């Protein structure tokens, strides 16, 4: 896989940065990080770069792996939820995912992989997650038709469906793990590490039989309804 190119969208404060590190050090691929101009990180491997601009095949050649991690969240019940906020969640999480895939397809030729990030709210949305759960379930529902439509190009489409991970973003929000609701009584009785998310992404890249699959990464953690 050496010299192949991976494109990743994320905020570089959690699972996305973990994917960058693992892809560079374990798969030895070049990583392009597509994010807002304000994006930054204290650790960017030497085989990666942040590119907040439009991509063309002339610039970088073909994209081998496309990891779609960028998303936003909002917790508001319908009584206080503006239609504008609902649309913003859908626009970034659902429309943004679809839009990036559509623009990346011309840069992908054969035997390529698209990895989208959903969230367990797609299956078990909590109170206040109407918009977020809707946006993430839409990503889950995209997998099969996209996989079928792109099969003739030898492009696989898979989803990773995580729960809350212990990331630098979580810590920046000053959220204590002890304050996160949920049943932590089952093994492994902890939040996931961001590198464990990246391990799943690496497995998808390395296993050509994985296609149209939603992989939950939550260690059986189940959130209460409220």
C-alpha positions in Angstrom: 0.0 0.0 0.0 3.0 2.3 0.1 2.6 5.6 -1.8 -1.2 5.1 -2.0 -3.3 8.1 -1.1 -6.0 8.3 1.6 -8.4 11.3 2.0 -9.9 11.9 5.4 -12.4 14.5 6.5 -12.5 15.3 10.2 -11.8 17.9 12.9 -8.5 16.3 14.0 -9.5 16.1 17.6 -10.5 12.5 17.9 -11.0 9.5 15.7 -9.9 11.2 12.6 -6.4 12.0 13.9 -6.1 8.4 15.1 -6.9 7.2 11.6 -4.2 9.6 10.2 -1.6 8.2 12.6 -2.5 4.6 12.0 -2.7 4.9 8.2 0.7 6.6 8.0 2.5 4.4 10.5 0.8 1.0 9.9 -0.3 1.2 6.2 2.4 3.6 5.1 0.1 5.6 2.9 -0.1 9.3 2.2 -3.0 11.0 4.0 -4.7 14.1 2.8 -6.8 15.8 5.6 -9.7 17.8 4.2 -11.0 20.3 6.7 -11.8 23.9 7.4 -8.9 26.4 7.0 -8.9 26.8 10.8 -8.1 23.1 11.4 -4.9 22.3 13.2 -3.3 19.7 15.3 -0.2 19.4 17.5 0.6 16.1 15.7 0.4 15.6 12.0 2.6 12.7 10.6 5.1 13.6 8.0 3.2 11.6 5.3 0.1 13.7 5.8 -1.1 17.2 5.1 -4.1 19.4 5.8 -5.8 20.6 2.6 -8.7 23.0 3.1 -9.2 23.4 -0.7 -10.8 21.7 -3.7 -9.1 18.5 -4.8 -8.3 17.4 -8.3 -6.9 14.2 -9.7 -4.1 16.3 -11.3 -2.9 17.4 -7.9 -2.8 14.1 -6.1 -3.6 11.2 -8.5 -6.1 8.6 -7.4 -7.6 8.3 -4.0 -7.3 4.8 -2.6 -9.2 5.2 0.7 -11.8 7.9 1.5 -12.7 8.2 5.2 -15.7 10.4 5.9 -15.5 11.3 9.6 -16.6 14.9 9.8 -19.8 15.6 11.6 -21.5 17.9 14.2 -24.0 17.2 16.9 -26.7 19.0 18.8 -28.9 17.8 21.7 -32.3 19.6 21.7 -35.8 18.4 22.1 -38.4 19.3 19.5 -40.0 21.9 21.7 -36.9 24.1 21.5 -35.4 22.8 18.3 -35.4 25.3 15.5 -35.9 24.1 11.9 -32.7 25.9 11.0 -30.7 23.9 13.6 -32.3 20.7 12.3 -31.3 21.5 8.7 -27.8 22.3 9.8 -27.3 18.9 11.3 -28.7 17.2 8.3 -26.7 19.4 5.9 -23.3 18.7 7.6 -23.8 15.1 8.6 -25.9 13.7 5.8 -25.6 16.0 2.8 -22.0 16.7 3.5 -21.2 12.9 3.5 -23.1 12.4 0.3 -21.6 15.4 -1.3 -18.0 14.4 -0.5 -18.6 10.9 -1.8 -20.0 12.2 -5.0 -17.0 14.5 -5.5 -14.4 11.8 -4.7 -15.7 9.1 -7.1 -14.0 10.7 -10.1 -10.7 10.5 -8.2 -11.2 6.8 -7.4 -10.6 4.2 -10.0 -10.5 0.5 -9.0 -10.3 -1.5 -5.8 -11.0 1.6 -3.7 -12.7 1.9 -0.3 -15.1 4.4 1.2 -15.5 4.4 5.0 -18.3 6.5 6.5 -18.8 7.2 10.1 -22.3 6.9 11.5 -23.2 6.7 15.2 -25.2 4.3 17.5 -27.8 7.0 17.6 -28.8 5.7 14.2 -30.2 2.7 15.9 -30.8 3.9 19.5 -31.4 7.6 19.4 -31.8 9.3 22.8 -34.2 12.1 23.8 -32.9 15.3 22.3 -31.2 13.5 19.4 -33.9 13.7 16.7 -31.8 15.6 14.2 -28.6 13.8 15.0 -30.1 10.3 14.9 -31.9 11.1 11.6 -28.6 12.3 10.1 -26.7 9.2 11.2 -29.3 6.7 10.2 -29.3 8.2 6.7 -25.6 7.4 6.5 -26.4 3.8 7.5 -29.0 3.6 4.8 -26.7 4.9 2.2 -24.3 2.0 2.4 -26.2 -0.7 0.4 -27.3 1.4 -2.6 -23.9 3.1 -2.8 -22.1 -0.3 -2.6 -24.3 -1.6 -5.4 -24.0 1.5 -7.5 -20.2 1.6 -7.2 -19.6 -2.2 -7.4 -18.8 -1.9 -11.2 -15.9 0.4 -10.2 -14.7 -2.1 -7.6 -15.4 0.5 -4.8 -16.5 -0.9 -1.5 -18.6 1.1 1.0 -18.6 0.4 4.7 -19.8 2.2 7.8 -18.2 2.4 11.3 -20.8 2.9 14.0 -19.2 4.1 17.2 -20.6 5.1 20.5 -18.9 7.8 22.7 -15.1 7.6 22.5 -12.6 9.0 25.0 -11.0 11.6 22.7 -9.3 14.9 23.0 -12.5 16.6 21.7 -14.4 15.0 24.6 -11.8 16.3 27.0 -11.9 19.8 25.4 -15.6 19.9 26.2 -14.7 19.1 29.8 -16.9 16.0 29.8 -16.0 13.6 32.6 -16.4 9.9 31.7 -18.1 9.4 35.0 -20.8 11.8 33.9 -21.6 10.0 30.7 -24.9 8.0 31.0 -25.0 4.4 30.1 -24.5 0.8 31.3 -20.8 0.3 31.8 -21.3 -3.0 33.6 -20.5 -5.2 30.6 -17.0 -6.0 29.3 -15.0 -4.0 28.5 -16.7 -1.5 30.8 -15.1 1.6 29.4 -15.2 4.1 26.6 -13.3 3.3 23.4 -9.9 4.7 22.6 -9.7 6.6 19.4 -7.0 4.2 18.1 -9.5 1.4 18.4 -11.7 3.2 16.0 -8.7 3.5 13.7 -8.0 -0.2 14.0 -11.5 -0.9 12.6 -10.8 1.4 9.7 -7.5 -0.4 9.0 -9.3 -3.8 9.1 -11.8 -2.5 6.5 -8.9 -1.3 4.3 -7.1 -4.6 4.6 -10.0 -7.0 4.1 -11.4 -6.9 0.5 -14.5 -9.0 1.5 -15.9 -6.2 3.7 -18.6 -4.3 1.7 -22.0 -2.9 2.6 -21.4 -3.5 6.3 -22.1 -1.4 9.4 -19.6 -2.3 12.2 -20.7 -1.2 15.7 -17.8 -0.2 17.9 -19.3 0.3 21.3 -18.4 -2.6 23.6 -22.1 -3.3 24.3 -22.5 0.2 25.9 -26.2 1.1 25.8 -27.3 4.6 26.5 -30.6 5.3 28.5 -33.4 7.0 26.5 -32.9 10.2 28.4 
